[in-house]
Amino acid sequence: GINAEYMGTLSPTMSSLFLLLGSLLLWSSPMVSGHGNMVFPLTWWDVHQTGWYWDEGHNAHVGCGVLDLPHTGYEDKNNKKPDCMNMWYTNKVTNPGPATIPHEVSQPEIECIGQAGHHDDKKEFPWNAPGTAPVFSSCGTLGGNPDGCGQDEFGDCCSDHCDGFAFGETAESYHWHNPPVTEWKAGSFREVAWYV
């Protein structure tokens, strides 16, 4: 967050603007849904250097088709290549123990509809115990199901609507052709953007 010392150096108008923007962000947080990825600085899969997922209201298809992959059931069902930016995640990750955040900060008033965790009465999903769930890859696993999902081959759909698929590897396991590279000095401040 922004520290109090920094806020004290701003004009009253700028301080009010920061408080208003912060309030709007907190108010809109219940509307956030789905998976997300960093889009700026440019990521490995953004080899065409699009820099954003949506372009003037249209899906920019960041990362789609940049890897040399075999044909998949995912493609047959969704009519697009399986390596698009939004397909790098890990599905069905749960905590190894009980929830660690207090109930009053767990946002029990927010209801997740139509996604993993919408019936998390046992508080097993990672947001209930930050830092305790296993990490398969900090960059995500292609298709979300590295160990499969009862299917036989890479790219087989894991549900009727095929929002994930089987046997993808971690992002760092693939060969990326001319990926964008960003160098940062440790401790420096950089602008970043995240797409959800």
C-alpha positions as CSV (number, residue, x, y, z in Angstrom):
1,G,0.0,0.0,0.0
2,I,0.9,3.7,0.1
3,N,2.6,4.7,3.3
4,A,1.5,7.6,5.5
5,E,4.8,9.5,5.0
6,Y,4.3,9.5,1.2
7,M,0.6,10.5,1.6
8,G,1.7,13.4,3.8
9,T,3.8,14.8,0.9
10,L,0.8,15.0,-1.5
11,S,-1.5,17.9,-1.9
12,P,-4.9,17.6,-0.3
13,T,-6.5,17.1,-3.7
14,M,-4.1,14.3,-4.6
15,S,-4.6,12.7,-1.2
16,S,-8.4,12.8,-1.7
17,L,-8.0,11.3,-5.2
18,F,-5.9,8.4,-3.8
19,L,-8.5,7.8,-1.1
20,L,-11.3,7.9,-3.6
21,L,-9.5,5.5,-6.0
22,G,-8.6,3.1,-3.1
23,S,-12.3,3.1,-2.0
24,L,-13.5,2.3,-5.5
25,L,-11.0,-0.5,-5.8
26,L,-12.2,-2.0,-2.5
27,W,-15.8,-1.6,-3.5
28,S,-15.3,-3.3,-6.8
29,S,-13.3,-6.3,-5.5
30,P,-16.4,-8.5,-5.1
31,M,-16.9,-8.2,-8.9
32,V,-13.5,-9.7,-9.7
33,S,-13.7,-13.3,-10.9
34,G,-11.6,-15.9,-12.7
35,H,-7.9,-16.4,-13.3
36,G,-5.5,-13.7,-14.1
37,N,-1.9,-13.1,-15.3
38,M,0.5,-10.3,-15.4
39,V,0.4,-8.5,-18.8
40,F,3.0,-5.8,-18.2
41,P,5.9,-6.0,-18.2
42,L,5.5,-8.3,-21.1
43,T,5.4,-12.0,-20.2
44,W,6.9,-15.1,-21.9
45,W,3.8,-16.0,-23.8
46,D,3.3,-12.5,-25.2
47,V,5.9,-13.0,-28.0
48,H,4.0,-10.6,-30.3
49,Q,4.3,-8.0,-27.6
50,T,0.6,-7.2,-27.4
51,G,0.9,-6.0,-23.8
52,W,-2.8,-6.4,-22.9
53,Y,-5.4,-9.1,-23.1
54,W,-8.3,-7.0,-24.4
55,D,-7.8,-4.6,-27.3
56,E,-10.7,-2.1,-27.8
57,G,-13.2,-4.6,-26.6
58,H,-11.8,-7.6,-28.4
59,N,-9.8,-10.5,-27.1
60,A,-6.2,-10.0,-28.2
61,H,-5.5,-13.7,-27.9
62,V,-2.2,-13.1,-26.0
63,G,-0.1,-16.2,-26.2
64,C,-2.5,-18.3,-28.4
65,G,-0.6,-20.5,-30.7
66,V,2.9,-19.5,-29.8
67,L,4.0,-23.0,-28.6
68,D,4.6,-25.9,-30.9
69,L,2.0,-28.3,-29.4
70,P,0.1,-31.3,-30.7
71,H,-3.6,-30.9,-31.7
72,T,-5.8,-31.2,-28.6
73,G,-9.4,-31.9,-27.5
74,Y,-9.4,-28.4,-26.1
75,E,-9.0,-27.0,-29.6
76,D,-11.8,-29.1,-30.9
77,K,-14.2,-27.9,-28.2
78,N,-13.1,-24.2,-28.0
79,N,-11.9,-23.5,-31.5
80,K,-8.6,-21.9,-30.3
81,K,-5.1,-23.0,-29.4
82,P,-4.7,-24.2,-25.8
83,D,-1.7,-22.0,-24.9
84,C,-3.5,-18.7,-24.5
85,M,-2.6,-16.6,-21.5
86,N,-5.6,-17.5,-19.4
87,M,-4.8,-21.2,-19.6
88,W,-1.7,-21.0,-17.3
89,Y,-2.9,-21.9,-13.8
90,T,-3.1,-24.9,-11.5
91,N,-6.6,-26.4,-10.7
92,K,-7.8,-28.1,-7.6
93,V,-5.2,-26.7,-5.2
94,T,-6.2,-27.0,-1.5
95,N,-4.6,-26.1,1.8
96,P,-2.7,-28.8,3.7
97,G,-4.3,-27.7,7.0
98,P,-7.0,-25.4,8.5
99,A,-7.7,-21.9,7.5
100,T,-5.3,-19.3,9.0
101,I,-7.1,-16.0,8.3
102,P,-9.7,-14.8,10.9
103,H,-13.3,-15.2,9.9
104,E,-13.9,-11.4,10.1
105,V,-11.3,-10.8,7.3
106,S,-12.3,-13.8,5.1
107,Q,-15.0,-11.8,3.3
108,P,-17.8,-14.3,4.1
109,E,-20.3,-11.9,2.5
110,I,-18.8,-12.4,-1.0
111,E,-20.2,-15.3,-2.9
112,C,-18.2,-17.0,-5.7
113,I,-20.6,-18.2,-8.3
114,G,-19.8,-20.8,-10.9
115,Q,-16.2,-21.3,-10.1
116,A,-13.9,-23.3,-7.8
117,G,-14.5,-22.4,-4.2
118,H,-18.1,-21.4,-4.5
119,H,-19.0,-24.1,-1.9
120,D,-15.9,-23.9,0.2
121,D,-17.6,-24.6,3.6
122,K,-14.5,-26.4,4.8
123,K,-12.2,-23.4,3.9
124,E,-9.9,-25.6,1.9
125,F,-9.0,-23.2,-0.9
126,P,-5.7,-21.2,-0.9
127,W,-7.2,-17.8,-0.1
128,N,-8.2,-19.2,3.3
129,A,-4.6,-19.9,4.3
130,P,-2.2,-17.7,2.3
131,G,1.2,-19.2,1.8
132,T,0.4,-22.8,2.9
133,A,-1.0,-24.4,-0.3
134,P,1.5,-26.3,-2.6
135,V,2.9,-24.3,-5.5
136,F,3.4,-26.4,-8.7
137,S,4.7,-23.4,-10.7
138,S,4.8,-19.7,-10.0
139,C,4.1,-19.2,-13.7
140,G,1.2,-21.7,-14.0
141,T,0.6,-25.1,-15.5
142,L,-0.9,-25.3,-19.1
143,G,-4.5,-26.3,-18.8
144,G,-4.5,-26.4,-15.0
145,N,-4.4,-30.1,-14.5
146,P,-0.7,-31.3,-14.6
147,D,-1.6,-34.8,-13.2
148,G,-4.6,-35.2,-15.5
149,C,-8.3,-35.4,-14.6
150,G,-9.3,-39.0,-15.5
151,Q,-8.4,-38.4,-19.1
152,D,-5.8,-40.2,-21.2
153,E,-3.9,-37.6,-23.2
154,F,-2.5,-34.1,-23.2
155,G,-5.2,-31.6,-24.1
156,D,-8.2,-33.8,-23.2
157,C,-10.9,-31.7,-21.7
158,C,-11.5,-32.0,-17.9
159,S,-15.1,-30.9,-17.9
160,D,-18.1,-30.7,-20.2
161,H,-17.4,-27.0,-21.0
162,C,-13.6,-27.6,-21.3
163,D,-12.3,-24.7,-19.2
164,G,-9.3,-26.8,-18.3
165,F,-7.4,-29.8,-19.8
166,A,-5.1,-32.6,-18.9
167,F,-1.4,-33.1,-18.6
168,G,0.0,-29.7,-19.5
169,E,3.5,-28.9,-18.1
170,T,4.6,-25.9,-16.1
171,A,5.3,-22.7,-18.1
172,E,9.0,-22.9,-17.3
173,S,9.2,-26.4,-18.9
174,Y,8.3,-25.2,-22.4
175,H,10.7,-23.6,-25.0
176,W,9.5,-20.0,-25.7
177,H,10.7,-18.7,-29.0
178,N,12.1,-15.1,-28.5
179,P,10.2,-14.3,-25.3
180,P,10.1,-10.7,-24.1
181,V,12.7,-10.0,-21.4
182,T,12.5,-7.4,-18.7
183,E,15.4,-6.6,-16.4
184,W,14.7,-4.9,-13.1
185,K,17.2,-3.6,-10.5
186,A,16.5,-5.3,-7.1
187,G,14.5,-3.0,-4.9
188,S,13.4,-0.7,-7.7
189,F,9.9,0.4,-8.4
190,R,8.2,-0.7,-11.7
191,E,4.8,-0.3,-13.2
192,V,3.0,-3.6,-13.6
193,A,-0.4,-4.6,-14.9
194,W,-2.4,-7.7,-14.1
195,Y,-5.4,-9.0,-16.1
196,V,-8.2,-10.9,-14.3
